[in-house]
Amino acid sequence: MSAESDILFLRDKYFRFGGKACPACLYENGKFIRLCKLHEELREVHAELKAAEDLWMKYTVGPMGLCGLCGNTGMVDTTKSAVSPRGEPSGIKAPCICPNGQTLREHQG
């Protein structure tokens, strides 16, 4: 097995943030000591994603539960509406920060 396939195996087989089932996380006499490196990194990534999702939920979800940026399409297109103070077009067309946009971003590569 390659190092990458080992990581994928560990990620898919064991608990998301480590636990007694992970052979690399450190336990002594049933008492948790520390997470393995893989589970430490997964926990950090999860915390960053959770913070972005909380920000999105707090400021951009409308009363109907729809994304206020993209209307749940997953794409933000301000190419026709965003203009700089000098009158220059400054819009973008890009995946939104909402869950639909993040899914689009993942599939776009």
ABEGO torsion letter per residue (X at the ends): XBAAAAAAAAAAABBAAEEAABAABBBBGGBBABBBAAAAAAAAAAAAAAAAAAAAAAAABBAAGBBAAAGGAGBBBAAAABBBAAGBBABBBBBBABAAAAAAAAAAX
